[in-house]
Amino acid sequence: MEITEVRIHLRNEARLKAFATVTFENAFVVHNMKVVNGNNGLIVCMPSRKIKDGTYKDIAHPINNEFRGKLEQLILKEYEKEMAKAGPVAAVPTQTEGF
């Protein structure tokens, strides 16, 4: 499956760094993938919804690790490009975050 477009929408929050929109084969799009600052660096989280018990369940996700790795690599590469374009100001959280 070919990933034909990755769009990054930067966020200025402590953990949430960006949303990603990914288009597959110019025919199918998935919104609301997240680039999150995890405990060991940046990670990509799949779109999810909150279920009755308060936990979250992915509503779209790769089926195998090979494709997950490819998808994560492309999203993080595009994230780095957007951060470089935005400059150092985009990397600094606002003072009100986390309060």
Secondary structure, DSSP 8 states (H G I E B T S, - for coil): --EEEEEEEE--SSSEEEEEEEEETTTEEEEEEEEEEETTEEEEE--EEE-TTS-EEESS--SSHHHHHHHHHHHHHHHHHHHHHH-GGGGS--TTTT-
